[in-house]
């Protein structure tokens, strides 16, 4: 642990070091190509439960699952470790609202009021918000690993770096989501947002004591729901063949933005922040990733 790090920053530093180890050149790139024919090398990789990439690197499904599980544990720990108070999160929310008003994009109240006329839409949005980002992200990783293994390391690293940047945002800019403004704000003004997970029937609610005790409800800027949705779109759109599959890929981040707004979980600028961190993550991953894109250094130097 780095001496002098503030309490909130310490888990972020640990997470950054972990991600750096994964995406650094050569990390998890697999062993250098073995001697023998290409067929022998492919069979050897399969015997160990792996895939050989065109560059000679090897991927192993059990290593990738381990990376995902370890990173998810770190993500949940860091995300929920922030002890920022409601007052700071509320002040930041007012800033975001003022910025959006200046830009002419503060439309969240109107969007939620319209959606509240359709209970089925709100209930569907609640379930979409709580499940789609996990299911689609996992499906995207499996799709890449099985169908486009050469592309997998780059996009896995993009996901890790983008998520790390999101965690840094949570720690440095705690933000009260719209649904909590009236309940936890300064009570001097009424915003009129509805916490749809509380008012409408769903299997879970952030209002339950158990969830409140483990979840950082001020982890809103940037929106990882929107960032992960954009990432999944970038994974699927150029690789699927049918027009309807491409349409679903494009629709997914758009629907996600609408859902996070009408459920009162995010502001428009949160969605923009999610897009920015994953664009930065993609650029960083392209600089760091060799597996599937460049041959191992020993092979290149031979």
Helices and strands as residue ranges (DSSP letters): H 7-23, H 38-47, E 50-52, E 58-60, H 61-79, H 86-103, H 108-115, H 119-147, H 149-172, G 178-180, H 181-184, H 196-199, H 209-214, H 224-236, H 243-262, H 268-288, H 297-301
